[in-house]
Amino acid sequence: MRGVGLGRHVIAELLDCDRSALDDAKLVEAALLEAAKATKSKVISHYVYRFKPHGVSGYVLVAESHLSIHTWPEYGYAAVDVFTCGEHTDPWAGLEVLKERLKARRVSVVSMERGVGVAETEKATATV
């Protein structure tokens, strides 16, 4: 029997984004925090760094895992991870916020259930 995973990981390529948004550390920070809230996760910490001459990287550590972004304004591109654990969270809602805030015209997404069967395997091992 296939078990329920420990979390859901959405990995996205945001393409044809607003280049000025991708280079604005304050905007990226606000978008990440808004995205974390949209996932229904509890924010623990966050950090955003603006590179010279351009580009922003940032993360939000949430009790349920993390959100991260790396931007290349010169290409209109952002690499995004939204990984959440727990049935109460929704990583897709966080991705929607980032798509909207960065004005992505194209998006490519890979998603996966993380830790499928791990809890069941651990339970079975503990009872042996």
N, C-alpha and C positions, 0 to 999 in steps of 0.2 A: 504494500500500500504506500503510495506516495504521500509524504507528510507535508505539512504546511511549512513554508520557509520562515526564517527568522527575520527577514527584511526584504524590501524591494529596492532595487538599484536601477535608476534611470540615468543613462549616459547619453548625452545629446550633443550634436553639432549644430550650433546656431549659425546660419549662413545669411549673407546679405543683410547684416544688421546695420543699424545707425552707427556710423563710425565715430561720431563725436560721443555718443552714449558709451561706447566700448572703451573710450579713453578717459572717461569721467569717473574718478575713484569714488566720489561722493554718491553719484547716481548708482554705480555698481553696488556699493555698500548698502544703500537703501533698498535696492532691488533684491539683494540676497536676503536681507532681514525680512522684507515683505514676503519673499518666497518661503522662508522658513516658517513664518506665521501661517501661511496658506497651507502648509503641509500638516498643520496642527501639532508641530513639534515644540519642545521647550528649548529655547536658546540658552546655551551655557556660556559661549564666548564667540567672538568673531574678530577677524583681522582682514584688512585690505591693503594692498601695496600697489603703488603706481610706479611703473618702470619708466626710465628715460631712454629714448625720447618718447616712447608711447607703449601702451599696454597696461593692463590691470590684472592682478591675481588676487583672489580672496577666498575665504572660507567662513562658514558658520558651523561651529560645533554645536550640535543639538543633543539632548539627552538620548534621542533615538538614533543618532549617527551623525551625518554631516551633509552639507551642501558646499560645493566648490565651483570656482570659475577661473578660467584663464582666457584673456582676450588678446586678440591681434587686430587692432583697429585698422591697420594698413590693409588688411584683407577682408574687413567686415565680418570677422569670424570670432566665435567664442566656443570654448570647450567647457561643458557643464556636467557636473555629477550631482544627482540628488538621490541620496541613500537614506531611507528611513526604515525603522524597525517598529513593530507593533501594529496591531489591527486598526488602531485609531488614527494612523497617519496616512497621508496621501501624497506621494512624491510627484505625481502628475500635476497636482494643483500648484506645487512649487515651480515646476517647469513652465506651466502656463504663464505665471507671473513674470519669469525671466524672459520668455519669448516676447511678451507684450512690452515690458519695460525697455528691452534692447531693440525692439522693432524688427525682430527676425522675420525675413520674408520666406526663408526656407529652413526646414529643420529635418535632421536625420536622427533617429532615436534607436537605441538598443536598450532593452530592459531585461532584467533577470530577477528571479527570486533567489535570494542569498540564503544559504544554510538549509536548503530543503532536506528534510529527513534527519538533520543533526539532532534535534531534540528527541526524536523517537529512538535514534541509535543510542544516545546517551542514556535514555531511560532503560532500554533493553540491557545495556552493559551494566548499569547500576543494580539491576535485579538479579544478575547472574551470580 
